[in-house]
Amino acid sequence: MSAAPGRRALLRLLSAAPLAATSLGTAPAARAGAVRTEAGARGVGTADAPAAAIAPGIEKPLPSDVFTVRGTNAETRFPMLRHTGPLTPNPLFFVRNHTRTPVLDENGWRLTVWGSGLRGGPVHFGYGELRSMPSVTRTVVLECAGNGRSLFTSQQGQTVSGTSWTMGAIGAASWRGVRLRDVLHRAGITGSAVDVMPRGLDDEFISEGVSLGRVRRPLPVAKALDDVILAYEMNGEPLPYDHGFPLRVIVPSWIGIASIKWLGDIEVSDTPLTSPWNTRFYRLFGDAYPPGGSAPLTRQTIKSALELDWGQSLEAGRRVRLTGRAWSAAAPIHRVDISTDGGGRWRPARLLDPPRRHGWVRWSADWVPRETGPATLLTRATDRRGTTQPTETVHNTQGYLFDAVVRHPVTVV
């Protein structure tokens, strides 16, 4: 039997992806960029390979049946995850760019750690030096703070600003790198340090005609010394360019903006630090919040979603296996419930993975639709701390942290 259309698209994408680099001097994304040009980056498709979408400044291929391009970003079509395991393959991973992906060479790159929170002057680390330090590997879900933003409008009838993500601004990967605390200790962090601020090497971000500088966002020292890593590998390969090559920050369970890509320097300060990314952006503003907004956002929330096309047609009387994913930044997932009648009745789904911190679980549930016509499917996750998805997310003007139960429309024919 031939593969289903979604699975064929995934296999085609994976077959076009570069193999892992065999030496540190070979950056895999350089080959990915070449594949993008050859595989339809100009929008020319074939019968077997639909035209690729165009996103300014993204290096990897973006088949239009796998990604939705949103400005400088590329959202993974969530139903495509049905054909993957617990980890999201690098070619399928969503891309969140403020500007464009820089193409960097590790041989001319270095990380600078500096600031008033160090015992001495700036300390520099080369790529090889970082890779020679003790390493750790962690499986972590990365999710944009705006994931699900479009549902504020389509589901709750509320106006928000920002990229209109559905549910695909998320992915899970195995990240290998060095502990940030090891780098900070080697650089000479003092007991008076309160904040560290990683900064990327992408272009300066222009907003309303004003340069806000390169993307940067402070972390409290307590978090920086806890579980944060500086990653140079993703799913067993050197980081692709679009995902931060040669080095990126990984902040488990926090909103994606904290995991700065293309890391160039880290300021260590004995006084609190700010940037537009924790004052102007990534706070909650609106009627439910103080005039100056909430505190800067840190941890993500709890969510679940179906790996099913929006408006999918399903055959009456035929058993269908519904699948999806659930995740929580506060604690491992405890259960997932599903409703096939718009929320009237709920029943538990089967969890397919051991629940774990910083990760997600796949789940499944069988359903035999009986009546033809429109239907609404709902999934609701609960974590081990007892947090359950609400029926509605409190509105905020920038559309962050949508965590309400998603009302997923289908049609039974």
N, C-alpha and C positions, 0 to 999 in steps of 0.2 A: 504494500500500500504506500502511496506517495505521501510525503510530509504535508501537513496542513499549511495553508498560505502563510500564517504567521511564523511557523517553524521554518519554512523555506526561506523567508526573509532573513531570519536570524542566522541560519546556516550560511546563507550567501554573505552576510555581513562578516561573520567570523572567518570565513574562508578568505576574505579580502584583507583581514587584519594581519599585521606583521607578526612574525614569531618573536619570542623573547630575544632580547639582545644577547649575543654570545660574549660580549666584552663591554666594559664600562664605557668605552669610547664610542659605542654604537647606540644612538638614541632612537628608540623604536618609532617615535612619532615622525621622524624625518621620512621614514618609509611610508607612514600613514598618509602624510601629505601628498606623496607621489601617487599613492593609490587613489586618493580623492580626485586628483586631476584626471586620472585614467578611467575612473569608474563613474563619471558623470557629474563632476562638480559643476559643470557648466549647465546642468539641467537637462542633459540628453540621456534618455533612458532606452532600454530595449524591452523586448517582450518578457524576458526573464528578470530583468533588473530595472525597476521603476526609476525615474529620474531622481537624482539626489537633490535634496533641498539645499538652498544657499544660505549660509550664515556668515556674515562678515567676520573674518578673523578666527574661525574655527578650523583646525587642521585636519581632523579625521573625517572619514566619509559620513554623510548624513542621509541615508536612504529615506525617502519620504514616507515609506510604509513602516519605518522604525522610529523616526524622530519627527517632532513638530518644532520647526524653527520659530523662535520668539525673539525677534531683534537680534541681539548678539549672543543669544542663548539657544540651546537645543534641549527640548524636553523628550525624554523617553516615553513612547506610547506604552502606558502601563500594561495593557494586555500582552505585550511582547514578553513580559517577565514570566508569563505562564510556561515558557519553554526553557527557563533557566533554573538553576539550583539556588541554594541559599545566597551565593555570591553573584553579583552582576558583572558579566564579562566587560572588560575595558571598552571594547567597541560599542557596547550598548549603554554605557554609563552616561547620564545626563551631563550637560555642560552649562555652567553658570559663569559668564564672563561679564565684567563691567565694561571692558573695552575689547581687546583682541588678545589672542594667545601669543605670547612672545616665544620666539624660537631661540633658545639659549644653548650654549655650549658649556658643558661641565668643566672643560679644561680652563676656561677663562673666568669661571664663576667662583665666587667665594661668599660665605656668610659672615657678616660683621655683627658682633654683639657689643653694645656700647651703652653708656648712660650713667646717671648719677647713682644708680643702685649697684655699681661695680666697684671693686677695690681699686682698680687701676683704669688705664685708658682702654680704647677699643681692642677687642680680641677677634682675630680672623680665623675662620675654619675653611679649609678646602674640601672639595667633594670626596676625595680619597680619604682624608683624615676622618670625616664623619662616618664613612663606611667602615673604617677600621675600628671604630668604637663599638662597645657591646651593643647589640641590637635586640629589639623586641618586635614581635609580630602580633597585631591585634586586628580582629574582625570588627569593623565599625560601620554602621549605617550613617551616611551623610545625607542631609536633607536641607534644602533651601527653606529659610523661614517663611517664604511666601508660597510654599507648596500648598495647592488647594485653593489659592487666592480667588480664582474665578468662581468658586462655589459661594462666596459671599454674595455675588450678584445673581448667579443662576438659581441658587437654592434658597437664599435668604432675602433676595431683592434689595441688597445694599450696595452702595457705591463705594469703591475702593480704588486706590491708585497702585501702579506697579505692573510687573509682568503677569499676564493672565495664565498662570500655570493651572493645569488640572491636577492630577495626582502623580505625575511622572518626574518631578524634580527631586528625585531620591534614588539612591543606589547603595548597595552594600559591597564592600571589598575587604580583602585581607591586606593590611598595610604593614610594611616592614620599615623600620627606621631606628633612630636613636632617641632615647628619652630626652625630652626638653630639659628636664632637671639635671641630667648629666652634662649637657652643654652649658647650662647656666652655672653650675658649680665649677666646671673647668674654666669658665670665663671670669669667675671671681665674684659671684653674686653675694651681696652683703645682707645682714639681718634687717637692715632698714629698707630694703626694696619692698615696694607695695604693688607695682604694676609692671608687666612686660608687654611690649607692643610689637608684634611681628608686622612687617611691611613687605608687600610684593614688589615684583619688578615689571609688572605690566604697565601700560601707559597711564598717565594721569587721567583721572576721571573728570569729565566736564559735565556739569549740571547747570542748566539755565545760563549757559555762557560763562560760567565761573569754574576754574579748575579747583577741584577738591584734593588734588594730589593723588599719589598712588594709594591703592586700597590698603588699609591698615586698621587694626582694631585691638584695643588693649585687653589683656587678660589679667585677673588678679593673680598675685604670686602663688596663692594657695592652690589655684587650679593648675597653673603652669608647672608646679612642682609635684602635682599629683599624677595624672594619667595621660598628659599630652605627649605626643611624639612628633618628631620631625621625620617625615616619611620620604624615602627615596625609591620604594618599590610599591607596586599596586598589583595584587593578584599574581605575585611571583615574577613580575616584569618591571624593569625600570619605568618610572612614571612616564606615561605619555605626555606630550607637550600640553595638551588641553587640560590635563589634570595635575599640572604643577611642576613638570620637569625643570630643574633637577631635584628640587626639594620643596616640600609643602608641609604645613602644619596640619595635624589631625587632632581635633578636640572632641573626644567621644561624648555623644549625647547632646552637644550644644548645637545651636543653629549653624548652618553651613558657612556663613560669613566669617565665623571664628577660625575656620580651617584655611588660613591664607595660603594661596598658591604662589609658586615662583618666588619663594622666600629669598629676600636679599639682605635684610637686616632685622635685628631685634633690639629695640630700646628697652633698657632695664632702668626703672626710675624709682627714686625714693619719695616721690610725690605722685598723686593720682594723674593718670593720662586720659586724654580724650581724643576723639577724632570724629569726623562727620558720621562714621559708621557706628557710633554708640551715642550720638547726640541727635543728629538730624534724622538718621535712619535707624532701623532696628530697635525702636521703642514703640510702645502702643499709645496712639493718640486717638481722641474721640470723646464722646459725651460721657463714657463710663470711666474716664481716666482723668487725672489731675491736669490742669492747664498746660503744664510743662511736659506732660507725657509720663509714662511709667518709667521705672528703672530700666536701664539697658537690658535687652533680652539676652538670656543665657541659654538655659536648657530648652530643648524641643518639647513636644507634647505627645499625646497618644492618638493613634490613627489606625484605620484599617481601610482596605480597598479591594474591590473585585478585579481580577484579571480577565476582564470581559469588555468588549467594545461597547461604547455608549450607544444605546438604542439597538443592541443586538437582537436579531430575530431568532427565536427559539421555537422548536416544533412541539405543538401540543401532544401530550400522551407519550412523549419520548424522554427517557431519563437523561438528564444533563448533569455533569459533574461541575459544579461551581468551585472555582479556586480563587485564592487571593492571598494577601499578606497583611499582617498586623504588627505594629511596633509601638513601643513606648520608651521615652527617654528616662523615665523615672524608675522603672523596674521591669523585669522580664514579664512577658505576656502570660496571663493566667488562663484566659479563655476568650473565645470568639463566638458570638451568637449571630445567627442569620435569620432574617425575616424575608419571606417571599410574597407577603401580602401587604406591603407598605407599612409594616410596623405593628400590625394587629397581633400576630403571634411570633414568638421567637423560639429557636431551638439551637443547641450547641453545634458548632462545626468541629471537625477533627483537626487537631494540631499535628502537623507533619514534621516538625522540627523540635528539638529540645529548646524550650525558651531560654534565652540568655541575655545578659546585660549588654547594652549597646547594639543589639542586633534585632532582627525581625524573625517572625515565624511564618511559614507557609501553612495554609489551612485548606480544607476542602469540605464540601457538603453536597450531597446528591439531592436533586429536585426533579419531580415529574410535573411539569405545568399541565393543568387540566383545561382551563378556560382560555379561549383566544381573546386577543386584544392587548392593550397596554398593561404593563405590570411594573411595580417598583420593588427592587431588591435592596435590602439594607444589611449592613454588617456592623457589628458593635464589639469593640475590643475592651477587655478589662485586664489590668495588670495586677501583679502580686501585691501592690500597695492598696488595691481596691479602687483605683481610679478607673472610671468608665467613661467612654466617649459621651459627650452631652448631645442632646437633640439639636442644639443651636450654639454657635460660637458667638461670644460677645463681640460686637462690631468694633473694629478699629480702622482708621482711615487708610492705612497703608496695607491692610489685608494680610497681616501676619498671623501665623499659628492657627490656621483653620483646623479645628479638631472635631467638628460635629460629625455625627453619623451621616455618611454619604447616601443620598437617595439616588439609586442607579436605575435608570429607565431601561426596560426591555420591551419587546413586542412578541407575544405568543401567537403563532400562525398555525 
